[in-house]
Amino acid sequence: MKVNLAFSVLESRESLGLYQAIFIYIKQLKVIINPKDKR
């Protein structure tokens, strides 16, 4: 049971990092598309 919990935590952490990477990528894309908008 504890092992499964650890694996699920690891998985959620990995997916969180993936979402963060996608979010940063989209933010950079917006800056490239619209350089005047610096948010």
C-alpha distance matrix in Angstrom:
0.0 3.8 5.4 5.2 6.3 8.8 10.0 10.7 12.5 14.4 15.4 16.6 18.5 20.1 21.2 22.5 24.5 25.8 26.9 28.6 30.4 31.6 32.8 34.7 36.1 37.4 38.8 40.7 41.9 43.4 45.2 46.6 47.8 49.1 50.0 51.8 48.7 46.9 44.0
3.8 0.0 3.8 5.4 5.1 6.2 8.7 9.9 10.6 12.4 14.2 15.4 16.5 18.4 20.0 20.9 22.7 24.4 25.7 26.9 28.7 30.3 31.3 32.9 34.6 36.1 37.3 39.0 40.5 42.0 43.5 45.0 46.4 47.6 48.3 50.1 47.0 45.0 42.1
5.4 3.8 0.0 3.8 5.4 5.1 6.2 8.7 9.9 10.6 12.3 14.3 15.3 16.5 18.4 19.8 21.2 22.6 24.3 25.7 27.0 28.7 30.1 31.6 33.0 34.7 36.1 37.5 39.0 40.7 42.2 43.5 44.9 46.4 47.1 49.1 46.2 44.2 41.5
5.2 5.4 3.8 0.0 3.8 5.4 5.1 6.2 8.6 9.8 10.4 12.2 14.1 15.2 16.4 18.1 19.9 20.9 22.4 24.1 25.6 26.9 28.3 30.1 31.4 32.8 34.4 36.1 37.2 38.8 40.6 41.9 43.1 44.6 45.5 47.5 44.5 42.8 40.0
6.3 5.1 5.4 3.8 0.0 3.8 5.4 5.1 6.2 8.6 9.8 10.5 12.2 14.2 15.3 16.3 18.4 19.9 20.9 22.3 24.3 25.7 26.6 28.5 30.1 31.4 32.6 34.5 35.9 37.3 38.9 40.5 41.7 43.0 43.8 45.6 42.4 40.6 37.7
8.8 6.2 5.1 5.4 3.8 0.0 3.8 5.5 5.1 6.2 8.6 10.0 10.5 12.3 14.3 15.2 16.6 18.4 20.0 21.0 22.6 24.4 25.6 26.9 28.6 30.3 31.4 33.0 34.6 36.2 37.6 39.0 40.5 41.8 42.4 44.3 41.3 39.3 36.6
10.0 8.7 6.2 5.1 5.4 3.8 0.0 3.8 5.4 5.0 6.1 8.6 9.7 10.5 12.3 14.0 15.3 16.4 18.3 19.8 21.0 22.6 24.2 25.7 26.9 28.6 30.1 31.5 32.8 34.6 36.2 37.4 38.8 40.4 41.1 43.3 40.4 38.6 36.0
10.7 9.9 8.7 6.2 5.1 5.5 3.8 0.0 3.8 5.4 5.0 6.1 8.5 9.8 10.5 12.0 14.1 15.1 16.3 18.1 19.8 20.9 22.2 24.2 25.5 26.7 28.3 30.1 31.2 32.7 34.6 36.0 37.1 38.5 39.5 41.4 38.4 36.7 34.0
12.5 10.6 9.9 8.6 6.2 5.1 5.4 3.8 0.0 3.8 5.4 5.2 6.1 8.6 9.9 10.4 12.3 14.2 15.2 16.3 18.3 19.9 20.8 22.4 24.2 25.6 26.7 28.5 30.0 31.4 32.9 34.5 35.9 37.1 37.8 39.6 36.5 34.6 31.8
14.4 12.4 10.6 9.8 8.6 6.2 5.0 5.4 3.8 0.0 3.8 5.5 5.1 6.2 8.7 9.8 10.6 12.4 14.3 15.2 16.5 18.5 19.9 21.1 22.5 24.4 25.7 27.0 28.6 30.3 31.7 33.0 34.6 36.0 36.6 38.7 35.8 33.8 31.4
15.4 14.2 12.3 10.4 9.8 8.6 6.1 5.0 5.4 3.8 0.0 3.8 5.4 5.1 6.2 8.5 9.9 10.5 12.3 14.1 15.3 16.5 18.2 20.0 21.0 22.5 24.3 25.7 26.9 28.6 30.4 31.5 32.8 34.4 35.3 37.5 34.6 33.0 30.6
16.6 15.4 14.3 12.2 10.5 10.0 8.6 6.1 5.2 5.5 3.8 0.0 3.8 5.4 5.1 6.0 8.6 9.7 10.4 12.1 14.1 15.2 16.2 18.2 19.7 20.8 22.2 24.2 25.4 26.8 28.6 30.1 31.2 32.5 33.5 35.3 32.3 30.6 27.9
18.5 16.5 15.3 14.1 12.2 10.5 9.7 8.5 6.1 5.1 5.4 3.8 0.0 3.8 5.5 5.0 6.2 8.6 9.9 10.4 12.3 14.3 15.1 16.4 18.2 19.9 20.9 22.5 24.2 25.7 27.0 28.6 30.1 31.3 31.9 33.8 30.9 28.9 26.3
20.1 18.4 16.5 15.2 14.2 12.3 10.5 9.8 8.6 6.2 5.1 5.4 3.8 0.0 3.8 5.4 5.1 6.2 8.7 9.8 10.5 12.4 14.2 15.3 16.4 18.4 19.9 21.1 22.5 24.4 25.9 27.0 28.5 30.1 30.8 33.1 30.4 28.6 26.4
21.2 20.0 18.4 16.4 15.3 14.3 12.3 10.5 9.9 8.7 6.2 5.1 5.5 3.8 0.0 3.8 5.4 4.8 6.1 8.5 9.7 10.5 12.2 14.2 15.1 16.4 18.2 19.8 20.8 22.5 24.4 25.6 26.7 28.3 29.3 31.5 28.7 27.2 24.9
22.5 20.9 19.8 18.1 16.3 15.2 14.0 12.0 10.4 9.8 8.5 6.0 5.0 5.4 3.8 0.0 3.8 5.3 5.1 6.1 8.6 9.9 10.4 12.3 14.1 15.3 16.4 18.3 19.8 21.1 22.7 24.3 25.6 26.7 27.6 29.4 26.4 24.7 22.1
24.5 22.7 21.2 19.9 18.4 16.6 15.3 14.1 12.3 10.6 9.9 8.6 6.2 5.1 5.4 3.8 0.0 3.8 5.5 5.0 6.1 8.6 9.7 10.5 12.1 14.2 15.2 16.4 18.2 19.9 21.1 22.5 24.2 25.5 25.9 28.1 25.4 23.5 21.3
25.8 24.4 22.6 20.9 19.9 18.4 16.4 15.1 14.2 12.4 10.5 9.7 8.6 6.2 4.8 5.3 3.8 0.0 3.8 5.4 5.1 6.2 8.6 9.9 10.5 12.3 14.2 15.4 16.4 18.4 20.1 21.0 22.4 24.2 25.0 27.5 24.9 23.4 21.5
26.9 25.7 24.3 22.4 20.9 20.0 18.3 16.3 15.2 14.3 12.3 10.4 9.9 8.7 6.1 5.1 5.5 3.8 0.0 3.8 5.5 5.1 6.1 8.6 9.7 10.5 12.2 14.2 15.1 16.5 18.5 19.9 20.9 22.2 23.4 25.5 22.6 21.3 19.0
28.6 26.9 25.7 24.1 22.3 21.0 19.8 18.1 16.3 15.2 14.1 12.1 10.4 9.8 8.5 6.1 5.0 5.4 3.8 0.0 3.8 5.4 5.0 6.2 8.5 9.9 10.5 12.3 14.1 15.3 16.6 18.4 19.9 20.9 21.5 23.5 20.6 18.9 16.6
30.4 28.7 27.0 25.6 24.3 22.6 21.0 19.8 18.3 16.5 15.3 14.1 12.3 10.5 9.7 8.6 6.1 5.1 5.5 3.8 0.0 3.8 5.4 5.2 6.1 8.6 9.8 10.6 12.2 14.3 15.4 16.5 18.3 19.8 20.3 22.8 20.4 18.8 17.2
31.6 30.3 28.7 26.9 25.7 24.4 22.6 20.9 19.9 18.5 16.5 15.2 14.3 12.4 10.5 9.9 8.6 6.2 5.1 5.4 3.8 0.0 3.8 5.5 4.9 6.1 8.5 9.8 10.4 12.3 14.3 15.2 16.3 18.1 19.2 21.7 19.2 18.3 16.7
32.8 31.3 30.1 28.3 26.6 25.6 24.2 22.2 20.8 19.9 18.2 16.2 15.1 14.2 12.2 10.4 9.7 8.6 6.1 5.0 5.4 3.8 0.0 3.8 5.4 5.2 6.2 8.7 9.8 10.6 12.5 14.3 15.3 16.3 17.4 19.4 16.5 15.4 13.4
34.7 32.9 31.6 30.1 28.5 26.9 25.7 24.2 22.4 21.1 20.0 18.2 16.4 15.3 14.2 12.3 10.5 9.9 8.6 6.2 5.2 5.5 3.8 0.0 3.8 5.5 5.0 6.2 8.5 9.9 10.6 12.4 14.2 15.2 15.5 17.7 15.3 13.6 12.1
36.1 34.6 33.0 31.4 30.1 28.6 26.9 25.5 24.2 22.5 21.0 19.7 18.2 16.4 15.1 14.1 12.1 10.5 9.7 8.5 6.1 4.9 5.4 3.8 0.0 3.8 5.4 5.2 6.2 8.7 10.0 10.6 12.3 14.1 14.8 17.6 15.7 14.7 13.9
37.4 36.1 34.7 32.8 31.4 30.3 28.6 26.7 25.6 24.4 22.5 20.8 19.9 18.4 16.4 15.3 14.2 12.3 10.5 9.9 8.6 6.1 5.2 5.5 3.8 0.0 3.8 5.4 4.9 6.2 8.7 9.8 10.4 12.0 13.5 15.9 13.6 13.4 12.4
38.8 37.3 36.1 34.4 32.6 31.4 30.1 28.3 26.7 25.7 24.3 22.2 20.9 19.9 18.2 16.4 15.2 14.2 12.2 10.5 9.8 8.5 6.2 5.0 5.4 3.8 0.0 3.8 5.4 5.2 6.4 8.8 9.9 10.5 11.3 13.3 10.7 9.8 8.8
40.7 39.0 37.5 36.1 34.5 33.0 31.5 30.1 28.5 27.0 25.7 24.2 22.5 21.1 19.8 18.3 16.4 15.4 14.2 12.3 10.6 9.8 8.7 6.2 5.2 5.4 3.8 0.0 3.8 5.4 5.1 6.3 8.6 9.8 9.8 12.7 11.1 10.1 10.4
41.9 40.5 39.0 37.2 35.9 34.6 32.8 31.2 30.0 28.6 26.9 25.4 24.2 22.5 20.8 19.8 18.2 16.4 15.1 14.1 12.2 10.4 9.8 8.5 6.2 4.9 5.4 3.8 0.0 3.8 5.4 5.1 6.1 8.4 9.7 12.8 11.5 11.7 12.2
43.4 42.0 40.7 38.8 37.3 36.2 34.6 32.7 31.4 30.3 28.6 26.8 25.7 24.4 22.5 21.1 19.9 18.4 16.5 15.3 14.3 12.3 10.6 9.9 8.7 6.2 5.2 5.4 3.8 0.0 3.8 5.4 5.1 5.8 7.8 10.1 8.2 9.1 9.5
45.2 43.5 42.2 40.6 38.9 37.6 36.2 34.6 32.9 31.7 30.4 28.6 27.0 25.9 24.4 22.7 21.1 20.1 18.5 16.6 15.4 14.3 12.5 10.6 10.0 8.7 6.4 5.1 5.4 3.8 0.0 3.8 5.5 5.1 5.0 7.8 6.7 6.7 8.4
46.6 45.0 43.5 41.9 40.5 39.0 37.4 36.0 34.5 33.0 31.5 30.1 28.6 27.0 25.6 24.3 22.5 21.0 19.9 18.4 16.5 15.2 14.3 12.4 10.6 9.8 8.8 6.3 5.1 5.4 3.8 0.0 3.8 5.6 5.7 9.4 9.5 10.1 12.2
47.8 46.4 44.9 43.1 41.7 40.5 38.8 37.1 35.9 34.6 32.8 31.2 30.1 28.5 26.7 25.6 24.2 22.4 20.9 19.9 18.3 16.3 15.3 14.2 12.3 10.4 9.9 8.6 6.1 5.1 5.5 3.8 0.0 3.8 6.3 9.1 9.2 11.1 12.9
49.1 47.6 46.4 44.6 43.0 41.8 40.4 38.5 37.1 36.0 34.4 32.5 31.3 30.1 28.3 26.7 25.5 24.2 22.2 20.9 19.8 18.1 16.3 15.2 14.1 12.0 10.5 9.8 8.4 5.8 5.1 5.6 3.8 0.0 3.8 5.6 5.7 8.3 10.5
50.0 48.3 47.1 45.5 43.8 42.4 41.1 39.5 37.8 36.6 35.3 33.5 31.9 30.8 29.3 27.6 25.9 25.0 23.4 21.5 20.3 19.2 17.4 15.5 14.8 13.5 11.3 9.8 9.7 7.8 5.0 5.7 6.3 3.8 0.0 3.8 5.5 6.8 10.0
51.8 50.1 49.1 47.5 45.6 44.3 43.3 41.4 39.6 38.7 37.5 35.3 33.8 33.1 31.5 29.4 28.1 27.5 25.5 23.5 22.8 21.7 19.4 17.7 17.6 15.9 13.3 12.7 12.8 10.1 7.8 9.4 9.1 5.6 3.8 0.0 3.8 6.0 9.4
48.7 47.0 46.2 44.5 42.4 41.3 40.4 38.4 36.5 35.8 34.6 32.3 30.9 30.4 28.7 26.4 25.4 24.9 22.6 20.6 20.4 19.2 16.5 15.3 15.7 13.6 10.7 11.1 11.5 8.2 6.7 9.5 9.2 5.7 5.5 3.8 0.0 3.8 6.1
46.9 45.0 44.2 42.8 40.6 39.3 38.6 36.7 34.6 33.8 33.0 30.6 28.9 28.6 27.2 24.7 23.5 23.4 21.3 18.9 18.8 18.3 15.4 13.6 14.7 13.4 9.8 10.1 11.7 9.1 6.7 10.1 11.1 8.3 6.8 6.0 3.8 0.0 3.8
44.0 42.1 41.5 40.0 37.7 36.6 36.0 34.0 31.8 31.4 30.6 27.9 26.3 26.4 24.9 22.1 21.3 21.5 19.0 16.6 17.2 16.7 13.4 12.1 13.9 12.4 8.8 10.4 12.2 9.5 8.4 12.2 12.9 10.5 10.0 9.4 6.1 3.8 0.0
